[in-house]
Amino acid sequence: MTEPDASVSQFSLRTVWARRLETPLRRFLRTETGSAAVLLAATLAALAWANIDPSGYAATWRTVLVIRSGTRGLADSWQGWVNSGLMAFFFLVAGLEARREFDLGELRERRRLALPLVVALGGMVVPIAIYLAINAGRSSASGWGTAMSTDTAFALGALALVGPGVPDRVRTYLLTFALADDVAGIVVIALAYSGHIDLTALAAGAVILGVVMVARWRGVRNGAAYLLLGVAAWVAFFESGVDPVVVGLAMGLLAVAYPAARSDLEQASESFRLFREQPIPELARDARESVRLAISPNDRLQQLFHPWTSYLIVPLFALANAGITVSGSFLAQAYTSPVTLGILLGYVVGKPAGTVGAAWLLTRVSRGAIRPPVGWAAVTGAGAVAGIGFIVSLLIASLAFHGSQLAEAKVGILSAAVCASALGWAVFRLTALLPKRLRARALLGTADTIIDLAVPVDAERDHVRGPDRAPVTLVEYGDFECPYCGRAEPVVRELLADYGDLRYVWRHLPLTDVHPHAQLAAEGAEAAAGQGKFWPMHDQLLNHQGALTGKDLIRYAGELGLDIDRFTRDLRNHAGQAKIAADVDSADLSGVSGTPTFFVNGKRHQGAYDISTLSDAIRTARTRILISSPRQPPRAS
């Protein structure tokens, strides 16, 4: 019996990432979850107002507001302005997040598009079928769209309450198919619930959106220009008879998401440095503009609009639409009404049945190649919680019904939200009673998370050692204070010495929850990079992991011959913070769980990081490149 190789075992250890750092997806989930409480409060306020002063509630929201310019004007009730005007921003944010997931998130790997699309489709078709079966032959059958959409904010908020211990992956799974659900809801509103269509106005709106696409393709980055085009498109769709909220979704889907380029970050740092040396208005404007342009349009718009939509616009929508006058006789009538029962059963029975059934069917048809990224208990619980249909459901109900049928539809929507939450709680409560191993499998399943490098290597942004056109690229996510990164550093140096055709990239992942000096050390490395000395500082920091205070960094800068004043200034101003944040974001998108984590030609290295194991991985990657292109190896990414 051979003894285990100690050198291999010690090169298998990693510092675990507690995932408390900010990333765009985490900010989005937190905002959506936090806003659910405000949305619930607005809903209760609407119900209280409608029952305390029914005539006042109705009169307030039916008051007509006219916006006039010369002989032309736009007229709608206050409720209409909220539903068709302000809610366009809600769907703008939905489109932005869908585009971000498509560009940088779970959906960037195109084969993963199938799962949320099929699950969303199943979660819509089955509830619609139940609704139509209950309302067959009745005029209320035309309101089938009311029973199909999931409310993202309410669903995520309910998931946080009924399943407080569920992993982030479950929330992400719910978010991906809920976003597809939102997109489908807007398409249904545009196609099935629009009134008389003015083709001329509709064509004008489509042309304006085409101009937006051309402007984006040409690289126009002027926010005011897009705002004017968006308003013009909204007016055109308003006049056409198609609900203009579709403009918000379209504008969101057109806003690309991408990580900040190193050249843009360096330009921002240089602009700020010039302003600090000469603080005049012109340089302040240049610094502000260079910082703004370093961030993708998607990120800028999300930061601007998401809090407003979640904490103000959506609650205002609930206040304007959720109010119904409740009495014993009305509830008795509603709970025997086909409208209420169709919506209630569609959501509480149809949503979980449709989403779980679609996920199971896709897994079987693909023979496991495409399957949920979570366990089946999580799929069932998320499907149950997805039965909370509020925002889009109320929006479609206001278009499809009037009078008593509208009130009955609201009862069905509100009752479904309560029952779906209770059903989700029951699923996760039963799951929590399972033994630990079964519980983990039931929540997380056996599917792999994304194991590829989400953000490709960019020589203009990344810190690169080795030939630019090397056939093999080794990327490391590291932390200067992590002892295991220090242990891996000699291995990397030996690999670079042994393989002249290897390219090595360092990306920052400072684990500040366990390494208090990691962020400062990373900013010190970036300050040195500003003077062309990243790699000497990188080596110095990993050679002195126990001495990473500000004074230590300044001493190292002096030993490397850097401009101490400039280095200290950049360190004090956190000049490298944006680059570090971009690396952390890319680590999160790539599913990195600790440091050090290596990627070989874009694929995560799963084994130990000793010299023998990494050499085998590099040789295998090189062989694959040679086999795929024997004459001229392509550039690694």
SULKAVEN-V454714 format. One record per residue. N is the residue number from 1. RES is the residue in three letters. D_CENTER is the distance of its C-alpha to the mean C-alpha in Angstrom with 2 decimals. Layout:
# SULKAVEN-V454714
n: [N,N]
res: [RES,RES]
d_center: [D_CENTER,D_CENTER]
This chain:
# SULKAVEN-V454714
n: [1,2,3,4,5,6,7,8,9,10,11,12,13,14,15,16,17,18,19,20,21,22,23,24,25,26,27,28,29,30,31,32,33,34,35,36,37,38,39,40,41,42,43,44,45,46,47,48,49,50,51,52,53,54,55,56,57,58,59,60,61,62,63,64,65,66,67,68,69,70,71,72,73,74,75,76,77,78,79,80,81,82,83,84,85,86,87,88,89,90,91,92,93,94,95,96,97,98,99,100,101,102,103,104,105,106,107,108,109,110,111,112,113,114,115,116,117,118,119,120,121,122,123,124,125,126,127,128,129,130,131,132,133,134,135,136,137,138,139,140,141,142,143,144,145,146,147,148,149,150,151,152,153,154,155,156,157,158,159,160,161,162,163,164,165,166,167,168,169,170,171,172,173,174,175,176,177,178,179,180,181,182,183,184,185,186,187,188,189,190,191,192,193,194,195,196,197,198,199,200,201,202,203,204,205,206,207,208,209,210,211,212,213,214,215,216,217,218,219,220,221,222,223,224,225,226,227,228,229,230,231,232,233,234,235,236,237,238,239,240,241,242,243,244,245,246,247,248,249,250,251,252,253,254,255,256,257,258,259,260,261,262,263,264,265,266,267,268,269,270,271,272,273,274,275,276,277,278,279,280,281,282,283,284,285,286,287,288,289,290,291,292,293,294,295,296,297,298,299,300,301,302,303,304,305,306,307,308,309,310,311,312,313,314,315,316,317,318,319,320,321,322,323,324,325,326,327,328,329,330,331,332,333,334,335,336,337,338,339,340,341,342,343,344,345,346,347,348,349,350,351,352,353,354,355,356,357,358,359,360,361,362,363,364,365,366,367,368,369,370,371,372,373,374,375,376,377,378,379,380,381,382,383,384,385,386,387,388,389,390,391,392,393,394,395,396,397,398,399,400,401,402,403,404,405,406,407,408,409,410,411,412,413,414,415,416,417,418,419,420,421,422,423,424,425,426,427,428,429,430,431,432,433,434,435,436,437,438,439,440,441,442,443,444,445,446,447,448,449,450,451,452,453,454,455,456,457,458,459,460,461,462,463,464,465,466,467,468,469,470,471,472,473,474,475,476,477,478,479,480,481,482,483,484,485,486,487,488,489,490,491,492,493,494,495,496,497,498,499,500,501,502,503,504,505,506,507,508,509,510,511,512,513,514,515,516,517,518,519,520,521,522,523,524,525,526,527,528,529,530,531,532,533,534,535,536,537,538,539,540,541,542,543,544,545,546,547,548,549,550,551,552,553,554,555,556,557,558,559,560,561,562,563,564,565,566,567,568,569,570,571,572,573,574,575,576,577,578,579,580,581,582,583,584,585,586,587,588,589,590,591,592,593,594,595,596,597,598,599,600,601,602,603,604,605,606,607,608,609,610,611,612,613,614,615,616,617,618,619,620,621,622,623,624,625,626,627,628,629,630,631,632,633,634,635,636,637]
res: [MET,THR,GLU,PRO,ASP,ALA,SER,VAL,SER,GLN,PHE,SER,LEU,ARG,THR,VAL,TRP,ALA,ARG,ARG,LEU,GLU,THR,PRO,LEU,ARG,ARG,PHE,LEU,ARG,THR,GLU,THR,GLY,SER,ALA,ALA,VAL,LEU,LEU,ALA,ALA,THR,LEU,ALA,ALA,LEU,ALA,TRP,ALA,ASN,ILE,ASP,PRO,SER,GLY,TYR,ALA,ALA,THR,TRP,ARG,THR,VAL,LEU,VAL,ILE,ARG,SER,GLY,THR,ARG,GLY,LEU,ALA,ASP,SER,TRP,GLN,GLY,TRP,VAL,ASN,SER,GLY,LEU,MET,ALA,PHE,PHE,PHE,LEU,VAL,ALA,GLY,LEU,GLU,ALA,ARG,ARG,GLU,PHE,ASP,LEU,GLY,GLU,LEU,ARG,GLU,ARG,ARG,ARG,LEU,ALA,LEU,PRO,LEU,VAL,VAL,ALA,LEU,GLY,GLY,MET,VAL,VAL,PRO,ILE,ALA,ILE,TYR,LEU,ALA,ILE,ASN,ALA,GLY,ARG,SER,SER,ALA,SER,GLY,TRP,GLY,THR,ALA,MET,SER,THR,ASP,THR,ALA,PHE,ALA,LEU,GLY,ALA,LEU,ALA,LEU,VAL,GLY,PRO,GLY,VAL,PRO,ASP,ARG,VAL,ARG,THR,TYR,LEU,LEU,THR,PHE,ALA,LEU,ALA,ASP,ASP,VAL,ALA,GLY,ILE,VAL,VAL,ILE,ALA,LEU,ALA,TYR,SER,GLY,HIS,ILE,ASP,LEU,THR,ALA,LEU,ALA,ALA,GLY,ALA,VAL,ILE,LEU,GLY,VAL,VAL,MET,VAL,ALA,ARG,TRP,ARG,GLY,VAL,ARG,ASN,GLY,ALA,ALA,TYR,LEU,LEU,LEU,GLY,VAL,ALA,ALA,TRP,VAL,ALA,PHE,PHE,GLU,SER,GLY,VAL,ASP,PRO,VAL,VAL,VAL,GLY,LEU,ALA,MET,GLY,LEU,LEU,ALA,VAL,ALA,TYR,PRO,ALA,ALA,ARG,SER,ASP,LEU,GLU,GLN,ALA,SER,GLU,SER,PHE,ARG,LEU,PHE,ARG,GLU,GLN,PRO,ILE,PRO,GLU,LEU,ALA,ARG,ASP,ALA,ARG,GLU,SER,VAL,ARG,LEU,ALA,ILE,SER,PRO,ASN,ASP,ARG,LEU,GLN,GLN,LEU,PHE,HIS,PRO,TRP,THR,SER,TYR,LEU,ILE,VAL,PRO,LEU,PHE,ALA,LEU,ALA,ASN,ALA,GLY,ILE,THR,VAL,SER,GLY,SER,PHE,LEU,ALA,GLN,ALA,TYR,THR,SER,PRO,VAL,THR,LEU,GLY,ILE,LEU,LEU,GLY,TYR,VAL,VAL,GLY,LYS,PRO,ALA,GLY,THR,VAL,GLY,ALA,ALA,TRP,LEU,LEU,THR,ARG,VAL,SER,ARG,GLY,ALA,ILE,ARG,PRO,PRO,VAL,GLY,TRP,ALA,ALA,VAL,THR,GLY,ALA,GLY,ALA,VAL,ALA,GLY,ILE,GLY,PHE,ILE,VAL,SER,LEU,LEU,ILE,ALA,SER,LEU,ALA,PHE,HIS,GLY,SER,GLN,LEU,ALA,GLU,ALA,LYS,VAL,GLY,ILE,LEU,SER,ALA,ALA,VAL,CYS,ALA,SER,ALA,LEU,GLY,TRP,ALA,VAL,PHE,ARG,LEU,THR,ALA,LEU,LEU,PRO,LYS,ARG,LEU,ARG,ALA,ARG,ALA,LEU,LEU,GLY,THR,ALA,ASP,THR,ILE,ILE,ASP,LEU,ALA,VAL,PRO,VAL,ASP,ALA,GLU,ARG,ASP,HIS,VAL,ARG,GLY,PRO,ASP,ARG,ALA,PRO,VAL,THR,LEU,VAL,GLU,TYR,GLY,ASP,PHE,GLU,CYS,PRO,TYR,CYS,GLY,ARG,ALA,GLU,PRO,VAL,VAL,ARG,GLU,LEU,LEU,ALA,ASP,TYR,GLY,ASP,LEU,ARG,TYR,VAL,TRP,ARG,HIS,LEU,PRO,LEU,THR,ASP,VAL,HIS,PRO,HIS,ALA,GLN,LEU,ALA,ALA,GLU,GLY,ALA,GLU,ALA,ALA,ALA,GLY,GLN,GLY,LYS,PHE,TRP,PRO,MET,HIS,ASP,GLN,LEU,LEU,ASN,HIS,GLN,GLY,ALA,LEU,THR,GLY,LYS,ASP,LEU,ILE,ARG,TYR,ALA,GLY,GLU,LEU,GLY,LEU,ASP,ILE,ASP,ARG,PHE,THR,ARG,ASP,LEU,ARG,ASN,HIS,ALA,GLY,GLN,ALA,LYS,ILE,ALA,ALA,ASP,VAL,ASP,SER,ALA,ASP,LEU,SER,GLY,VAL,SER,GLY,THR,PRO,THR,PHE,PHE,VAL,ASN,GLY,LYS,ARG,HIS,GLN,GLY,ALA,TYR,ASP,ILE,SER,THR,LEU,SER,ASP,ALA,ILE,ARG,THR,ALA,ARG,THR,ARG,ILE,LEU,ILE,SER,SER,PRO,ARG,GLN,PRO,PRO,ARG,ALA,SER]
d_center: [50.30,48.41,46.74,43.00,42.34,41.47,40.13,37.46,36.50,36.05,33.74,31.41,30.34,27.03,25.69,22.84,19.59,19.16,15.44,16.20,15.00,12.27,9.09,6.26,3.89,7.41,8.26,6.02,7.49,10.69,11.13,10.77,13.05,15.39,15.90,17.15,20.39,20.97,20.41,22.89,25.33,25.29,25.98,28.87,30.14,30.26,32.20,34.54,35.20,35.89,38.36,40.06,40.54,39.78,41.53,39.96,36.41,37.13,39.03,36.35,33.58,36.07,37.37,37.09,35.79,37.00,35.69,38.57,39.30,42.90,43.80,40.28,37.93,34.89,35.63,33.62,33.67,31.58,29.64,29.23,27.97,25.29,24.36,24.51,24.06,21.70,19.50,18.86,16.59,14.67,14.18,13.45,10.29,9.50,10.42,8.46,4.98,7.10,8.54,5.95,5.48,9.21,10.09,8.62,6.69,8.75,10.15,11.60,14.53,15.94,17.90,14.86,14.38,17.50,16.39,13.77,16.09,19.17,17.98,16.85,20.23,22.16,20.63,21.89,25.18,26.68,26.26,27.62,30.50,31.35,31.36,33.56,35.86,36.52,36.94,38.82,41.55,40.49,39.31,36.27,35.01,33.50,30.87,29.18,25.79,25.71,25.21,22.18,18.86,16.60,15.64,12.01,12.97,16.30,15.28,12.85,15.66,18.27,16.68,16.82,20.44,21.77,20.15,19.96,20.37,17.82,15.69,11.96,11.99,13.31,10.63,8.02,10.86,11.42,8.02,8.38,11.92,11.66,9.70,12.54,14.85,14.04,14.76,17.88,18.92,19.14,21.10,23.41,24.00,24.88,27.12,28.66,28.86,29.91,33.51,36.04,34.40,35.74,35.24,36.17,33.53,30.92,31.94,31.73,28.13,27.25,29.13,27.28,23.87,25.59,26.57,22.96,22.17,25.28,24.48,21.08,22.95,25.63,23.33,24.07,22.02,23.89,21.80,24.96,25.66,22.38,22.92,26.42,25.43,22.81,25.49,28.05,25.97,25.33,29.12,29.98,27.92,29.30,32.78,32.17,31.66,28.14,25.72,24.21,20.75,20.14,20.33,17.23,15.19,17.03,16.53,12.73,12.84,15.33,13.47,12.83,10.48,12.54,13.63,16.57,19.84,22.59,25.03,22.99,22.66,26.39,27.22,25.45,27.41,30.59,30.24,29.81,32.79,34.92,34.10,35.02,38.29,39.07,37.18,37.95,35.91,35.54,34.03,31.77,30.45,30.02,28.18,25.79,25.17,24.72,22.10,20.23,20.49,19.26,15.66,13.94,14.28,10.60,10.23,13.55,12.99,9.89,12.12,15.03,14.23,11.58,14.20,16.91,15.52,14.61,17.83,20.27,19.76,18.61,21.31,23.77,23.08,23.84,26.93,28.13,27.66,27.87,31.47,34.16,37.69,38.26,41.66,43.17,44.54,41.32,39.27,42.02,41.80,37.99,37.74,40.27,38.66,37.12,34.30,33.30,33.93,32.10,28.89,29.32,30.13,27.62,24.75,26.31,27.89,26.27,22.55,22.95,25.66,23.75,20.47,22.47,25.10,22.84,21.11,24.64,26.15,23.66,24.24,27.98,28.12,26.22,28.34,25.45,23.86,20.85,20.15,17.53,15.82,17.30,20.89,22.64,23.04,19.28,19.06,21.86,20.57,17.13,19.21,21.49,18.97,17.50,20.99,20.05,20.13,20.67,19.31,19.56,22.54,24.40,23.74,25.23,27.95,29.04,29.53,31.15,33.44,35.92,38.25,38.64,36.28,33.43,34.33,34.48,31.05,29.66,31.48,29.96,26.37,26.99,28.95,26.32,23.74,26.31,27.38,23.93,23.11,26.50,26.05,22.73,24.59,27.48,25.50,23.86,27.21,29.10,26.70,27.28,31.00,30.79,32.08,29.62,29.39,29.05,26.46,24.26,24.73,24.12,20.72,19.54,21.72,22.85,20.09,19.08,15.64,14.86,17.88,17.80,17.14,13.74,15.18,18.81,21.67,22.71,26.21,25.66,22.87,23.56,26.68,28.74,32.06,34.12,34.83,32.19,32.97,33.24,32.59,30.72,27.94,27.29,24.16,24.23,21.66,24.15,25.22,28.63,29.71,28.75,32.15,30.85,29.56,33.06,34.52,32.55,33.57,37.15,35.90,33.73,36.74,38.97,36.68,36.64,40.42,40.93,38.69,39.32,36.75,33.77,30.99,29.29,26.11,25.19,21.70,21.35,19.87,21.97,21.95,23.15,23.45,26.36,27.43,28.27,29.29,26.52,24.55,27.88,29.02,25.95,26.56,30.20,29.45,27.49,30.42,32.74,30.64,31.33,34.98,34.57,35.05,31.73,33.25,36.39,34.40,32.03,35.19,36.79,33.93,33.75,37.56,37.62,34.75,36.84,37.37,34.17,35.04,35.12,38.85,38.37,35.88,38.31,41.13,39.32,38.64,42.38,43.31,41.17,42.89,39.94,40.48,40.23,39.83,36.93,35.31,35.76,34.46,31.25,30.84,31.50,29.11,26.23,26.29,24.27,21.46,19.01,19.81,19.44,16.02,14.94,16.58,14.95,11.42,12.82,14.41,11.42,9.86,13.46,13.91,16.64,18.38,21.17,23.61,25.15,22.96,24.29,23.17,26.05,25.46,21.75,22.31,22.02,25.51,25.91,29.48,31.40,31.49,35.29,37.12,38.25,34.93,33.00,35.97,35.87,32.18,32.95,36.02,34.20,31.52,34.38,36.30,33.46,33.20,36.98,37.11,34.47,36.18,39.66,40.92,38.26,35.27,32.08,30.14,27.67,24.02]
